[in-house]
């Protein structure tokens, strides 16, 4: 055949590869954030994570119709609620990895059901809440909520956020693309 271009398809397995992860600070206990309920502060330890942490989903912009991952691990580090999500395979999941990497959606935003609260002036003080989802958003309610790392698998190795960012930087003064086509007969 003349001019055959062979394109290798990406892995489309259902189970997320172990290297596809997004981790970050989802919430800073004690800080006041600008939530949809107005000024909001979560008391230290106010968040309850379900026994089966995978029930907590990773979403894009709080859109629960198409989750892109699930909670794999979490911890409280000082005042920070730190989360690690396994990211699924698929277009929206790939988009989540890309947007977290290039800092378009690098702000985690918690979705909870509030079980106990009080008002302190005009600030909602959350004393107990159950975590249901964390969304990647452009502007999080809590300014110190940030994605800390992004990992994606390519072939047999894990690629870090820094490596992906380095690959995205354009070559200096380069205006032409290079395409190699193999002619098979």
N, C-alpha and C positions, 0 to 999 in steps of 0.2 A: 504494500500500500504506500502511496505517496503522502508525505506530510502528516503522518499520524502523530497526534499529540496525546500522550498517555498521562492521565491525572489519577493520582492515588487518592482513594476516598478516605475520609477520616473514620476513626473508630466510632461506631454507632451502638455500642453495647448499652444495655439498659442500666446496669449497675454503675454508679459513679466510680471512676478510677480513684485510687487512694490519694493521688496527688492533686486533685481538684479541690482546693480549699480557699475559703476567705475567712480571715480572722480579724478581730478588731475590738475596740471598746464600744459597746452598745449603749452604755449609760454610765454617768458619773453620779454616784449617790451623793446627795447633799447639794448638788448644783441645781440652779433654777434654769429650766428650759422653757422655750416658747412652744408648747404643745398645742394641739387642736382644742384643748380645754382651757387654754390661756396659760399664764405662768404656772409651772408645775415643778415640784421637787419630790424626788423619791427618797425616803429615809433609808439609811444604810441597812441593807439586808431585806428591803421591802419586796424584792422580786422573788417569787417562787417559780422554779422550773419544774415542769412535770417529771415524774419518775422516769418516763420514757422520753428522754430529751428530743428524740427524733420527731416528736409531735410538734415541736417548735419549727416553723418553716422559715426559710429565707425567701423573701419576696422582692420584687422591684416596685417601688413607689406604693406600697401597701395594697397591691393588686393580688388578691388571694385566688384569682381564677387560674393562675399558672405559676405555682411555686417553682423556684429554681434550685432549691437545696433544702437541707435539714440540719438542725443543730447536732453536732457530733460531740462537742465538749464545751464546758463553760467553767468559769471560776470567778471569784471575787479577789481582786488584787488591789489592796488598799481601798480606795473609793470607787474603783473601776469594775464594772461588770464586763468581763472579757468573754467573748464567744468565738467558737470555731465552727464553721459550717462546711459540710461536704456539699459540693456543687454537682448537680446532675449533669447529664449529657443532653445537648439540644441547643437550638438557636438562642432561646432566651437565657439559658444558663451560660452559654458562651458570651452573650451580650453582658451579663452580670460580671463575668470575669474581666471582660474588656473594659467596661465602664469603671469598675473598681480600680483597675490597673492605671487607666489614664486619668483618673481622678474626676470623672464626670459624675459618678455616683459613688462617692467614697465616704458617705455619712450614714452609719447605721441608725435606724430609728425604730424604737421598740413599739410593739403592739401588745397591749395587755388588757386584762379585765381587772378592774380595781375592786378589791375586796374590802378595804378599810381605808378611810381618808378623813382629813379635816382641813379646814381653811385657816390660813395664817394671813390675814389681810386679804389681798386678792390672789394669793398663791395657793394652789391646790397642793396639799402635802399628802403624798401617798404613803400609807403605813404598811399596806399589804396589797400585792397584785400578783396575778398569774401571767407569766409570759406565754404568748401564743405565737408571735411572729416577730421577726426583725426584718426590716426592709432596708434595701440600699436606696438612698435618696441623695439628691444634689445638695440640699441644705437641711441638716438634721436639726431637731428641736434643741438638742444639747450640743453646744459648740465644741466640746471636747470629745464628742463621739466621732471616732474615725476608724477607717479600715487600716489595719496595721500591716497585713501581709496578704498577698494573693499568690496562689500556687496553681499551676495548670500542668498537666502531663502532655508531653509531646514524645511520642515513641516510647523509649524506655527510660526517659529521664524527666525529672521535675524541673520546671522552669519557674524562677522566682519573679516577683514584680519588677525588680531591678533589671533582670535580663530582658523581660518583655519591653520595658521602657527603653532600654538601650537599642533594641531592634527597631523600635518605632522612630528613632531619631533619623531624620533624612541625612543622606550622605551630603558632604559639603559640595555646593555648587554643581550637583548632579541634576541633569534635566532629562536624561534618557533612561528608559527601562531596558532591562536585558531579559530576553526570553530565549530559551533553548528548545528547539524542536528537533526530535530525532526522526529521521526518515528511515522507515523500515521497508524492506522489499519482500 
